[in-house]
């Protein structure tokens, strides 16, 4: 489903002020020219209230300054515009009839009309939604003004449009100030608009696409998009290149305009669908339940559109079919006639062979009926290695190569005679399809639905083949062997007692390495991209609260770096513990660099204390050390300084009792600017949250990367497959509950799993209980006791002390949420906080990954175990207070 449109424009005021004359002008501009900004203002003020309906929602809007002030300001622009329009009409009529104007009656009529419009808006806000009410109230109040003044507006705008549509360079700059982009309610066509947009596309296709998106929101100006793109594509030797350059744009996944209610949202098309419709010359209804007016507008503007490019229109029609009929395509495949039309149109174009072969292959392999059909795709996809040019859609080609690899495993399965070899091939195919399914979700092209269809169908076939192979293996076993395998009369192998206790691979007190280091592929990939895009890599800031895995990432950066690189890890908090000044800290860091270099076989001596006797000498010595190390590394290698607890530097500099000066910032910045030196800092905060001097030192070149909870898939891997030879089984309910109560927090997951392994070994080997040799839900119940929660004080108290203690509003919100999920109104009553303080506290806690909205839209703690910790501490504090009173 498309998403709410992102906002592009000048900053919107948080709250309109009725006493600010400029805000009245802003509101008039919104009403008459840019209604999208009015809706963005309402959505920005309270996203949770924007779509709500009923009297309760309307009353809630009156409690929000942004909505309340808007209701107060509505009558004035309505009164002014209606009065102006009515006076103009009355003056013209009286002049024609040679009569006097009845100004008193006219004023009463205008006032009554405005009051009726506002009343209609209030009623609409109760019946259909607050945003609907505001919009309809505005529209009703100024309807006469809009109708009377739109033509005068156009008379002024058309001259500006003609001037900006003159031939010559600078089309994007002229189009940016064109009245068609400044007036979202323009009805009459602007001359030469399509030609100007086509020229802008030639000079800057990205801006042209953004301008096209803006014009698509206005049904009366949508013709210009069709005309411009037809002219632009027809002038291209390969129209497929700009088409597929534009198609993945994330802005095309949004609604064309800001919806006012939730009903029918699933039926509304995306910007991508509207755009493809214009390229194909097909009417696409942006508001299905108001189809007749929209179709009438399309018919009236049809002559302005011209003819679509015949090389692109059939392909655009087919891609639109994939978007609009997604469910049908997933179930039955694409329409063969539209596919054939697209294939004929692009035949002979550059990259046409790639498009034709990929569409035809996906249509066929998505119809696979068994392992033999999948295996035959091995030869059907061999054309991927014979493309005459660089791929037009790299992600699509990569996904097809993934399917090719799966087809190869299917062929190996078909050719194998050993059940073991067949099972290995099927297991590899299952794993590859699971990874491929995740990759396909990131392909932002209409063809994604064909990829999803093929992957889903192949997974069903491979899983069915794996099940048949397992059943066949059991049936072919001798009875004695089968009984030994299933443990006598029992059906499952896990009933038999293991020969020795299960080893516990989980780690809870120190950084982890593979295979326990899981789920950070996106972070690692981002760091790799930063390190390889230029000789002087940007600094990287890894931030997030404690025990989230930042140190583990720092220690696992070596394999990500270019070959021949040197990784130096240092805990700044430990390095500064006994440092008497900057020179001591630099000597400690120099020793870490030397040890790391010596461990890699480089001839680097230990630093001499004499070279680090004072800060200036220490700075020179440290720079010299880095140069010597870089000289010994291969040309492609880099020196990575992975500095943990980086906010320690900020604390040292700001502490007047410590002999550390702000020059330490400049020194670190200077090091970060050296070629082939990469600095990766890890701590609790982003750089923007540090002191001003600290930000100033690094603001030119740094990247913030948020380290948060593990995804459910990564958390499941950490629980069930912590090492390749891990042989303990978990009941599926146990895995689900661990992920649920921890929200994917890696330390808590490993702590719980450690306790579960110890408990199972204790019952199997110490108590010799006759029980299943796997972790069951009752084991998890026995582990998650109040005593266990108290033992995790180091984690929860670390969060509390680092980020919450002393912040009264945040303490109050967490204390309230300890009782359960709450709405914003309930939190306001429970905490007694003002709306502003409550909003700031919620934003702060949400930014730090402590709270979020649940499926019902209520605020809740992200980690359910933290609720129990808060409740236990509240009981503990209460008992201490009672005990103290008795004494």
N, C-alpha and C positions, 0 to 999 in steps of 0.2 A: 504494500500500500504506500502511496506517496507520503511524504512528510510535510510538516508545516513549513511554509516558505521561509528561508533565511532572509534576514534584513540586510539590505545594502543601501546605505545612505548616511546622511549626517546623524550624529547622536540624537536620540529622542529624549525629551525631558522625562524624568522619572514621574513627576507630578505636575500637571498644568496648574498654574496659579491664576485664579480669577482676577487678582489685583495687578497682574502683569499685562500691560497692553500688548506686548510682543507675543504673548501666548495666545491672545485672541486672534492675532494675525496668523499665527501658526495654525490655529484650529480652522480658520477660514480657508487657508491653503490646503489643509487636509481634506476638508469637506468638498471644496470645489475642484481640486486638482489631484490630490494624492490620498484617496481613501485608504490605500494600503498602509500608510503610516499611521492612520487612526487605529486601524485594526492591530497593527504591530504594537502600538502604544498600549492598547487594552491587553493584548496577550503578554507583553513584557511585564505589565503591572501585576498580573495574577493569572498565570497559565492554568491553574487548577479551577479558576472561576470562569474562564473565558467561555467554555462550552456548557456551563451549568444552566439549568432551567428552574422555574418555579419561584414562588414568593420568597422562599428562604434564600435563594441565590441573589434575588434582587435586593433583599435587605442586607445581605453580606456585602454587596457592591457599595451600598451606602456607607459602610464602615471603612472602606478603603479610600484614602485621599485621592488616588488617581481617578477612580470611577466617580466618586462623589463630586469632585471639582468639575469633572466633565459634564455631569448632569446639571450643575449650576450654571455652567458656561453655555449650554446649548441654546437657551432662549435668545440670548443677545445676538449671535450671528444669524439665527433664524429670523429674528425681528428685523434686523437691519436689511438683510437681503430681500425678505418678503416685502418690506416697506419700499425699498428702492424699485423692485420689479413692479409692484402695484402702482406706485406713483408714476412710473414711466408709462405704463399702460393707460392709466386714468388721464394723464396729461395729453397723450396722443388722441384718445377717444374724445375728450372734451374739445380739443382743438378742431377735430373733424366735425363735431356736432355744434360748435359755437356755443357751448354751455359751460357753466362754472363747475369746478371740481368740488365735490362734497368731502372736504378733507377730514372732518370729524367722523363721518360714517366710514370713510376709507380706513382711518386709524383703528376704529373698533373692529372692522372686518379683518384687518391684518392681525391684530392682537388675538382675536378669536381663532384665526387659522393657526397661529403659532401655538396657542394653548392646546388646540386639538392635536397638533402634531406631537407635542411633548407628551400629552396624555396617551396617545397611540404608542409612543415609544415605551412609556412605563408599562402599559398593558402587554406590549410585545416582549419586554424584558421578563415579565412574569411567565408568559405563556411559552415562549420559544427560546429564551436564553438571554443573558445580560448583554452579550455582544450584539445579538440581533436587535434588542431594544434600543441600545445606543445608536446603532446604524439606522434603524427605521425612524427613530425620533428625529435624528438629524435630517434624514431624507425628506420626511414629511414637513418639517419646519421650513426647509429651504427649497422645496420642489418648485415653487413658483419662480424663485430666483434662478435656479438652474435652467429652467425652461426659457426664461426671458433673457438671461445673460449669456447663455452658451454661444449664441451666434455673435454677439459683440466680442466675446473672448476670441472666437475664431477669426474675426476680422483683424484683430491685432496679431494673432498667432500666425496667420497665413503669410504675412510679409516676412516675419522672422524665419518661417519654414523655407520660403523661396530663397532668402539670402543664404541660409545655411546649406541649401541643396545645390549651390553653385558648383560647377566642376572644378577639380583641382585637388592637390594633396591636402592632408589633414582632415580627411573625412571622419575618423573616430572622434576627434575633438569637436568638430561641428555637430556631429550626431549626438554627442553627450549633452549639448545645450539645445537640442531640437525640442520644440513644444510637444511633439508626440511622446517624448519620454518624460516631459515635465507635467503633462496633463493626462492622467489615466482615464478621464471621463470624456476625452475628445471623441466626437461622433463623426464629424465631417472628415473626409480624407484630406491629407496634406499632400500637395503636389510634389512629385519627385522623391518621395520618402523611400520608396523601394530602391531607386537608383542609389541614393545616399547610403542606405544600409549595405547594398552590394559593394560599393566602393570601400566602406569601412571593413567589410569582411576580407577584402583583398589586402588591405593594409594591416589589419590586426584581427585575426579570426576569433581570438578569445574575447575581445571587446565586442565584436560583432555578434557572437553567440550570447553574450550577456544582454546586449541591446535587443536581440531577438526574443529572449526570455521576457524582457519587460514589455515588448509590444504584444506578445502572445496573451497577456492578461487582459487586453482590451479587444473585445470581439470586433469592434469597428476598425481597428488598425491592424488586425491580424493579416490582412491581405498583403501588407508590405513585406512580411516575413516570407510568404510564399513567392512573391515576385522577386525579392532580393536573392533568395537562395537559388531560385531557378536560373537567374541571370549569372550569379556567381559560379554555380556548379557547371553550367554550360560552357563557361570560359576556361575551365580547368581541364588539362590533358588527362588527368586521372581524378574524376570526381569522388572516387571511393576514399581517397586519402583525407580530404577535409571532412567528409561524412563520418568516418570512423575516428577522426581526431576529436570531433565534437560529441559523439555518442556517449563516451564514458563519463562526461562531465557530471559531477555529483549534483549540480543545481538542477539538472533535468529530472532528478528523482523526486522533486518537490511538487506540491500542488501549484497550478498556475497563479492562483491568488489565495488570499487568506480565507479559509472556510469559516462560516459563522456558527455552524452547529455540527454535531457528530453524525446526524442521520444522512445516510447515503454516501458517506465518505469513501466507502469501498467501491462505489460506482464512479467516482470522479476520476478522470484520467490525470496522468502526470504531465509535466511540461514536455517530456520526451514524446509522449503519445501525440500531443497537440502539434509539436514540431514535425514529427514524421507524417502526420496527416496533411500538413501544409506542403511538405515535399512530395507527397503522393497525390495531391489534389483531391483529398477525401475529407468530407466533413466529419469532425470529431466533436461531439457535444461536450463542452466543459462542465455543464450542469445538467445531468440527465433528466432531472425532474422539471426543468424549464426548457425542454428541447425545442419547442416551437419557436419562441422568440430568437434563440440562438441560430436555429436553422434559417430563419428569415434574414437575419443579419448576414449570414454566410452567403445566402443567395443574392442579396443586394450588392455585396462586395465581390462577388465572383468574377465579374468582368475585369476588376482591377488586378486580379491575381496573375493573369497571363497563363501560359502553359508550363507545367512542371517539366524539368529535364527528363526526357524519355529514357536516359541511361540510368537514372536514379529512382524515378517514380515507382517502377514495379518492385524494386528492392525495398524501398521505404514502405510500400503497401504490405509486403511480406513481414517486415520487422514489426510494423504496427499490429499485424495479425498475431504475432507472437506475444505482444504485450497485452492486447485486449482480450484474447482468447486463451490466456495462460492455462486455466484449468483444463480446457478442452485439449490443448496441445500436450499437456502432461499425461493425459489419459489416453488419447488416441493418435497423437502425432500431429504435425502441421498439415495445413491444407495443401494437397499436391498441386492444384492449379496455381495457387499463388506462388508456391515454390518454383514451379516451372517458369512462370512469368519472370521472377527475379533472376533465375539462372540465364534465361535468354537475353535479358537486358544487359547484364554485366559481362557476358561472353566477349572476349577480345579486348576488354579494358585491362590496363595495368592492375595487378593484384586480383583481377577477375577470377583467375584459376583458383586462387586460395579461397575466395568466398564461395565459389561454386562447389568445389570439392568438399569443403568443410560442411556446408549446409546439406549436401546430398549424403555425406557420410553419417552425419548426426541423425538425419531422418531415418536411415536404414538401421544403424546399430541400436537406435532406441527401440526398434521392433524385435530385438533378439528374443528368441524363445527358449534357448538352452545354451549349455556350455559350448556346443559345436558352433553356434552362431557367433558367440563371443570370440572363440578361437579363430574363426574366419576373418574377423576384423583385423587380425594381425597383418594380413596381406593387404586388406582394404585401406589401411592407414599408412602404407609404406610411402605414399606420395609426399608425406611430410618432409622427407629428406631430399626431395627433388624440386622444391619450390624455386622458380627462376629468380626471385628477388627476396629482399628482407621481408619478414612477415608484416602484414598490415595490422594484425591484431595479435601481439605477442602472447597475451594471456590466453586467448582462445587456442593458439597453437600449442601452448604449454599444456593446457587441459587435454587436448587431443593426444598429445604425446603420452600423457598419463594414462589415457584409455588404451593407447597402443601397448604400453607396458603391461597393463592388466590383461589385454588380449594375448600377449606373449605367455603370461603365466597360465592362462586358460589352455593355450596350445600345449604347454608342457604337461598340464594335467591330463589332456587327452592322449598324449604320447607315452606317459609314464605307465609302467606295469606294476610297480611297487606301491602298495597302499601308503607307505610312509612318504614316498616322493609325491604321490597325489595329494596327501594331506598337507604337505609343506607348500605345494603350489597354491592350493586353495587358501591356506592361512595367509600367504603373502598377498594374494589377490584381495582378500577381505581387508587386510590392513591398508593396502594401497587405495582401495575404494573409499575407505573411511577418510584418509587424508585428502583424497581427490575431492570428496564432497565438501570439505572445508574450503579448499582452494577455489572451487567453482562459485561459492557464495561471494567471493570478492570480484568476480567478473561482471563489471557493470555494462553489459551489452544485452540487447534483446535476445541474442542467441543463447543466453544463459539458461533459458527454460529448456532448450534442447539438450544442453549438457546435463542439467539436473534430471531430465527424463532418462537419458542413457545411464547415468550413474545409479539412479534408483532402480532401474530395471535390472542392471547387471548385479547389483548387490543382492537382490532377491534371488536371482538365478544361482549365484555363487554360494549363498547361504543354504539354499535348498540342496545343492550338490554336496556341500560339506556335511549336512545332516544325513543324506543318503549314504555317504561314505562311512560315517561313524556307525550307522545301523548295520551296514553290510559287514564291517569288521567284527562287530560283536556276534553276528549270526554265524560267521565262518570260524569262530574260535571253538576249540574243543570244550566240552562242558566243564571239565576240571579247571581249565585255564580261565574260562568265563567266571566260574564261581570264585576263583582266587582274585580275579580282577575286581569283582563287585563285592567282595567280603562276605562270602557265604550266601545266606538268604537275603542279605541287604542289597539294595539296588545301586548305591553310590559308593565310589571308591573311598570317599573321605571318612567312612565309618571305621576303616582299619586304622589302628593306632600307629603313628609314625615311629620309626626306629630310634629317633633321637629328637631332642627339643628343637623347635623351630628357631633358627637364628633371627635376631632382631636387627635389621639393617637401618632402622630409622635413627636419625641424629637430631638431638634437640638442644644441644649446647654450643655447637660450633658450625661454621659455614659448611655447606654441602657441596659435593662434586657429583658429576654424572655417575650413575643414573638417577640419583636423588634430586639432582638439579633439573627440574622440569618446568615447563609452562612459561618460559621467558623468551620464546623464539622471536616475538615481535620486538622486544627490547634489544636483544642481541642483533637482530637484523638492522634495526635503526642505528645502533652504534657502528656496525660494520659499514653502513652507507655513509655515515658522517666521516669515518676514518679514510674512506677511499675516494671521496669526491674532490679533495684538494690537498696539496702538499702540507699545508699548515692546518691540521684538523681543528674544528671548533671544540671548546671545552664542553663536557657533558655533565649535567647535574642529575644524579639519581636521587629522588626524594620520595619520602613516604614514612609512615610511623615505624617504630622499631619492630624487629623480628619479622619483617616482611620479605627478607631475602636480598637486601641491597648488598651486604658484604659477600654473599655467595656469588652474586653477579660480578662484583669486582674481582673475585678470585678466579672466576671462570672466563675471563676475557682473553686469555692467552690464545686459545684455538681460533678466536674470531679475528685476531690481528693478522696483518700481512705476514708472509713467511719471514723468519729471521728477526721478528720483533722481540723486545724485552719488556716483560710486565713486572712492575715494581709496586707491591702493595704496602701501604703504611696506614696504621691507625693513628690519626693525628691526636686523638685524645690521649693515647698511651705515649706517643712520641713527646708530647708537651708536658707530661706529668711531672717530670723533674727538671725540665728546661728552665734555665735562669734567664733566658732571653732569646731573641731571634737567632743569634749565632748557635746556641745549643740546639735549637729545633732544626736548623739547617744541617748541623753536623749529624744529628740522628737520622734525618732523611738521607743524607749522603751515605751513611753506613748501610741503610736499607738498599740503596741503589748499588753499592759495591757488592753486597752479599748476593743480590739478584744476578748481577753481571758475572760474578765468580761462579755461581751455580750453573750458568750457561756456558762456562768455559772461557770467558773473556778475562784477559789479564788486566784487571783493575785493582789497584792496591786499596787497602782500608784508608779512610780519610785520616789525615794527620791533625791532631788537636791544635797544633800551632797555626794551621791554616784557617781555623774556625774560632780564633780568640776574640774577635769582635764582629759586629754585624757587617761592616763593609768588606772585610777580608773573607768572611763566611760566604757572602753573596758571590764574590768573584770566584772563590774556590768551587762553589756548587755549580756555577755556570761552566767552569772549566771541566768539572767532572762529567757533566752532561755531554759536552762536546767530545770528550775522549770516548765515552761510551758509544755515541752515535758514529764516530769514526770507525769503531770496530764492528758495528752491525752491518749486515748486507745493505745494499743500496735501497732495496724495497722495504727494509725493516723500519719500524718506528719504536720510540721509547714511550711506554705507557706509564704514567704516574697515577696509580689508583689510590686516591686519598680518602679514607673513611673518616666519618665523624667530622666533616669539613666545617661545621659551624663552630668547632672548637677555636678556630682562628679568630672568628668574629668575637667570641667570648673573651679571648685573651686580649685582643686589641681594645675592647671597650672596658676592661677591668683596670681601673687606675692603680691598683696594687700590683699589677703585672708589668714587667719591663718590656712590653711588646708595643711597637709603634705601627701606625697605619702604613708605613712603607712596606710592610710585609705583603699588603694587598698588591702594591705595584710590582713587587718582585715576582709574585705568583703570576700576575698578568704578563710580565715580560717573558717568563718561561713558556707560558701558553702560546705566545706568538712565534716561538721558534719553529722552524720547519722540522717535520718528523717527530715532534713532541706532542703527545696527546695527554691531556689531563682529564681524568674522570673523578668527579667528586660525589660522595654519597653522604646524605644526612637527612634530617627531619623536614627541612624546609626547601622551598624553591629559592633561587637567588633573589627574586623580587621581594622575599620576606625578610631578607637579611638587612643589615644596616646600610645606610646610604653610601658610605665609603666602600663597602664590600661590593655593592651593586655597581658602583662607578668603575671599579677595577675590571669587572668582567662583562659589562653590558654590551660591549662591541661584538663579542663572539662567544655565545654559549647556547646550549640547548637543554631545556628542562625535560626530563623523562620521568613520568610518574610510575612508581612501583607499587602496585596494588595487589589485590587478592588473586589467587590462582583461578583460572577458568574451571568450570566443572569437569571438563575433559582432563585437564592437567592434574586436578585434585584426585580424580579417580585413578589416574596413572600412578600418582605418588602413593596412594593407598594400596592398590592391588598389585602393582608391578614396580616396587621400589628398586629391585635388582633383577637382572635377567634370570637368575636361578632361584628366585623367590617362589616357594612351593605352597605357601599357606593360602587357603581360600577364604574369602569373605562372603557372607550372605549378602545378596544385593541390597536388602533393606539397611544393612549396617553401613554400606558404602554411601547410600543416599542420605542417611541421617548424619553421618560424619560431615559430609559436604554441607548439609543444611545448617548444622549447629555451629560450624566454624566459618561458613561463608567462604571457604577456600583459603583460610589463613594457614600458611605452611607450617609455622611452629606448632600451632594447636593441633593440626592434623597429625604431625609426627609424635606429639606428646600422647595423644589418644591412642594411636596405633601402637606405640611402645607399650602402653599399659595393657592393651588388648593381647599382644603377643605374650607378655609376662603372665597374664592371667591364664591364658590357654595352656601354656607350658606347665604352670603350677598345678592346674587341675588334671592334666593328662599324666604328668610324671611324678609330681609330689603327692597328690591325693589319689592318683590312679583311678580317676572317675571313668565310668563307661559312658562316653559322650562323643559327639561328632568332633572330628579333628579339623574344625573350621570355626571362624568367628561368627557367632550368632547374635541376634538382636538382644537376647538376655545378657550376653557378655557386655555389650555396650551399655546397657542399663546399669550393670554392676560397676562399671568404671566411672561413668559420669555422675559421681556423687558430689555432695557438698565439699567433702574433704579434697577431692580432686580439683574442684574449682578453686579452693583456697591455695592449693599448691601452685596454681598458675598466677599467683599474685605478681610475680616478677613481670609477666607480660601485661596484664591489665593495669597494674600500678604504674608501669613504665609509661603507658599511654596517658594515664591520669596525670602523672607528675610532669611529663614533658609538654603536654598540650592542653590540659584542662584546669589543673589546680590554680586557684586564684581568679579564674574567669567565671564570675558569679552567674551570668546568664547561661553559659554553656553547662555549668554544673547543675543548674536548675532544670534545664531541658533533659539532660541525661537522667537525672533523678526522677523526672516525670515519666520518661519512656521506660524506666525500669518496671513500671506497672503494666506496660503493654503499649501497642501501637495507638497513636492519637492523631486526630486531625489538628490543623493549625489552630482552630478555635478552641479545641479542648486543651491544647498545650498552653494557649494564652491564659485560660482560666486556671490551669494547674500550677503555672509558674508565676502568674501575676506580672509578667513582663509586658512592656509596651509593644505595640506592633513592630516598631522599628528595631527595638532590642531583640525581639524574638526572631525577626527576619535575619538580622546579622548573626545571631547565634546559630540558627539553622544552616545558614550559608557556611559558617566557619566549620561546623561539625560535618557537613556534607562534603566540603572540600577535603577534609582529613579522613575521609572514608570511614566515618564512625556511624553515620545514619544515612537513611535514604527512604524513598517512598516504596511501600509494598504494593502488591497487585491491586489493592483496594484504594490506592492513592493516599494512604495515611502514613505519617512519619513513623519510622521504626528503627531500632538498632540493627545494623547490618550483621553483626555477629551475635546470634542468640545467646551464646555462652556468657557474653558480657552482661546480659540482663541478670543472669543468676549471680554473677559476681557483684553487681551493684546491689542486688537484694540482700545478699549475704553481708556485704559491708554495711548496709543500712541497719541490719539487725545487730551486727557487731557494734556499730557506733551507738545504737540505742542501748544495748546491754552495758556498754562501758559507762554511758551517762547515768544509767540507773544505779550501777554499782558505785559510781562516784557519789551520787546523792545519798546512798545508804551510809557510806562512810562518813 
